[in-house]
Amino acid sequence: MTAVALERFLRARFQEEERVARDAIAGAPGAVWGVMADHIEQVLTSQDRGTTHTPLVQFGAEDPVGLLTHVARHDPARVLRNTEAGRALLAEHRAAEDGRCRTCAAAAGGSRPPAPCATLRLLALPFAGHPEYDEAWRP
Protein backbone atom coordinates (compact mmCIF):
# COMPACT_ATOMS: atom_id res chain seq x y z
CA MET A 1 0.00 0.00 0.00
CA THR A 2 1.80 3.06 -1.22
CA ALA A 3 0.77 6.68 -1.44
CA VAL A 4 1.80 6.66 -5.10
CA ALA A 5 -0.58 3.78 -5.87
CA LEU A 6 -3.40 5.57 -4.08
CA GLU A 7 -2.68 8.81 -5.94
CA ARG A 8 -2.70 6.93 -9.25
CA PHE A 9 -5.99 5.24 -8.31
CA LEU A 10 -7.59 8.58 -7.40
CA ARG A 11 -6.41 10.28 -10.60
CA ALA A 12 -7.93 7.44 -12.66
CA ARG A 13 -11.25 7.59 -10.79
CA PHE A 14 -11.45 11.39 -11.16
CA GLN A 15 -10.75 11.02 -14.88
CA GLU A 16 -13.55 8.42 -15.21
CA GLU A 17 -15.99 10.58 -13.25
CA GLU A 18 -15.19 13.60 -15.41
CA ARG A 19 -15.56 11.62 -18.65
CA VAL A 20 -18.97 10.24 -17.64
CA ALA A 21 -20.20 13.68 -16.55
CA ARG A 22 -18.99 15.33 -19.75
CA ASP A 23 -20.63 12.56 -21.82
CA ALA A 24 -23.90 13.20 -19.98
CA ILE A 25 -23.64 16.92 -20.69
CA ALA A 26 -22.87 16.25 -24.38
CA GLY A 27 -25.87 13.89 -24.59
CA ALA A 28 -28.27 16.48 -23.17
CA PRO A 29 -26.91 19.93 -24.08
CA GLY A 30 -28.56 22.74 -22.16
CA ALA A 31 -30.24 20.33 -19.73
CA VAL A 32 -31.09 21.48 -16.24
CA TRP A 33 -31.33 18.52 -13.91
CA GLY A 34 -34.24 18.59 -11.53
CA VAL A 35 -37.47 16.92 -10.50
CA MET A 36 -40.99 18.00 -11.28
CA ALA A 37 -43.35 15.96 -9.15
CA ASP A 38 -46.71 15.39 -10.70
CA HIS A 39 -47.93 11.93 -11.53
CA ILE A 40 -45.55 11.74 -14.47
CA GLU A 41 -41.98 11.36 -13.31
CA GLN A 42 -39.70 13.80 -15.09
CA VAL A 43 -35.95 13.58 -14.82
CA LEU A 44 -34.61 16.34 -17.04
CA THR A 45 -36.02 19.73 -17.84
CA SER A 46 -34.13 21.48 -20.62
CA GLN A 47 -33.74 25.23 -20.95
CA ASP A 48 -36.31 25.23 -23.77
CA ARG A 49 -38.81 23.63 -21.34
CA GLY A 50 -38.71 20.25 -23.07
CA THR A 51 -38.71 17.28 -20.72
CA THR A 52 -37.56 13.70 -20.68
CA HIS A 53 -40.04 11.42 -18.92
CA THR A 54 -38.95 8.29 -17.15
CA PRO A 55 -41.72 6.07 -15.78
CA LEU A 56 -40.15 4.60 -12.67
CA VAL A 57 -42.88 2.02 -12.22
CA GLN A 58 -40.83 -0.23 -14.46
CA PHE A 59 -38.01 -0.10 -11.90
CA GLY A 60 -40.33 -0.88 -9.00
CA ALA A 61 -39.55 2.45 -7.31
CA GLU A 62 -41.74 2.88 -4.23
CA ASP A 63 -40.74 6.54 -3.86
CA PRO A 64 -40.10 7.82 -7.39
CA VAL A 65 -39.84 11.46 -6.29
CA GLY A 66 -37.23 10.55 -3.67
CA LEU A 67 -35.30 8.49 -6.20
CA LEU A 68 -35.42 11.24 -8.82
CA THR A 69 -34.41 13.86 -6.27
CA HIS A 70 -31.33 11.78 -5.49
CA VAL A 71 -30.50 11.41 -9.20
CA ALA A 72 -31.01 15.14 -9.84
CA ARG A 73 -28.71 16.08 -6.94
CA HIS A 74 -25.89 14.18 -8.66
CA ASP A 75 -26.14 16.02 -11.95
CA PRO A 76 -23.05 16.26 -14.19
CA ALA A 77 -22.21 19.81 -13.10
CA ARG A 78 -22.03 18.68 -9.46
CA VAL A 79 -19.89 15.69 -10.41
CA LEU A 80 -17.48 18.02 -12.23
CA ARG A 81 -17.27 20.34 -9.20
CA ASN A 82 -16.66 17.35 -6.92
CA THR A 83 -13.95 16.07 -9.25
CA GLU A 84 -12.29 19.50 -9.29
CA ALA A 85 -12.32 19.59 -5.48
CA GLY A 86 -10.90 16.06 -5.29
CA ARG A 87 -8.08 16.91 -7.66
CA ALA A 88 -7.25 20.02 -5.62
CA LEU A 89 -7.10 17.96 -2.43
CA LEU A 90 -4.97 15.35 -4.18
CA ALA A 91 -2.55 18.08 -5.27
CA GLU A 92 -2.47 19.51 -1.74
CA HIS A 93 -1.71 16.10 -0.20
CA ARG A 94 0.79 14.70 -2.71
CA ALA A 95 3.45 12.46 -1.28
CA ALA A 96 7.04 13.58 -0.88
CA GLU A 97 9.96 11.38 -1.95
CA ASP A 98 9.58 9.29 1.24
CA GLY A 99 5.91 8.56 0.39
CA ARG A 100 4.57 10.73 3.19
CA CYS A 101 2.21 13.66 2.70
CA ARG A 102 4.06 16.99 2.88
CA THR A 103 0.94 18.86 4.04
CA CYS A 104 0.18 16.43 6.85
CA ALA A 105 3.85 16.26 7.90
CA ALA A 106 3.98 20.06 8.12
CA ALA A 107 0.78 20.11 10.16
CA ALA A 108 2.17 17.42 12.47
CA GLY A 109 5.19 19.57 13.28
CA GLY A 110 7.68 17.32 11.59
CA SER A 111 6.45 14.03 13.06
CA ARG A 112 5.96 11.18 10.61
CA PRO A 113 2.26 10.85 9.76
CA PRO A 114 1.14 7.57 8.18
CA ALA A 115 1.39 7.11 4.44
CA PRO A 116 -0.86 7.45 2.57
CA CYS A 117 -2.35 10.27 4.59
CA ALA A 118 -5.88 10.22 6.00
CA THR A 119 -7.05 12.85 3.50
CA LEU A 120 -6.21 10.65 0.50
CA ARG A 121 -7.69 7.58 2.19
CA LEU A 122 -10.93 9.48 2.75
CA LEU A 123 -10.93 10.74 -0.86
CA ALA A 124 -10.73 7.11 -2.02
CA LEU A 125 -13.51 5.84 0.25
CA PRO A 126 -16.40 6.66 -2.14
CA PHE A 127 -14.67 4.35 -4.66
CA ALA A 128 -14.41 1.41 -2.24
CA GLY A 129 -16.63 -0.69 -4.52
CA HIS A 130 -14.20 -0.35 -7.42
CA PRO A 131 -12.25 -3.55 -8.22
CA GLU A 132 -8.92 -1.69 -7.98
CA TYR A 133 -9.66 -0.28 -4.51
CA ASP A 134 -7.21 -1.60 -1.92
CA GLU A 135 -8.88 -2.33 1.42
CA ALA A 136 -5.62 -1.31 3.12
CA TRP A 137 -6.51 2.26 2.12
CA ARG A 138 -9.67 2.20 4.24
CA PRO A 139 -9.35 4.83 7.00
URTA-V101699 format. One record per backbone hydrogen bond with DSSP energy under -0.5 kcal/mol. CO is the residue of the C=O (numbers start at 1). NH is the residue of the N-H. Records with the same first field share a line. If there is no record, write none. Layout:
CO = NH / NH
This chain:
2 = 6
3 = 7
4 = 8
5 = 9
6 = 10
7 = 11
8 = 12
9 = 13
10 = 14
11 = 15
12 = 16
13 = 17
14 = 18
15 = 19
16 = 20
17 = 21
18 = 22
19 = 23
20 = 24
21 = 25
22 = 26
23 = 27
24 = 28
25 = 28
26 = 29
28 = 31
30 = 47
31 = 33
32 = 45
35 = 37
36 = 38 / 42
39 = 41
40 = 38
41 = 54
42 = 36
43 = 34
44 = 52
45 = 32
46 = 49
50 = 46
51 = 53
52 = 43 / 44
54 = 56
55 = 58
56 = 59 / 61
57 = 60
63 = 67
64 = 68
65 = 69
66 = 70
67 = 71
68 = 72
69 = 73
70 = 74
71 = 74
72 = 75
75 = 78 / 79
76 = 80
77 = 81
78 = 82
79 = 83
80 = 84
81 = 85
82 = 86
83 = 87
84 = 88
85 = 89
86 = 90
87 = 91
88 = 92
89 = 93
91 = 94
94 = 102
96 = 99
100 = 96
101 = 105
102 = 106
103 = 107
104 = 108
105 = 110
106 = 109
108 = 111
111 = 113
117 = 121
118 = 122
119 = 123
120 = 124
121 = 125
122 = 126
124 = 127
125 = 128
127 = 130
130 = 133
133 = 135
134 = 137
135 = 138
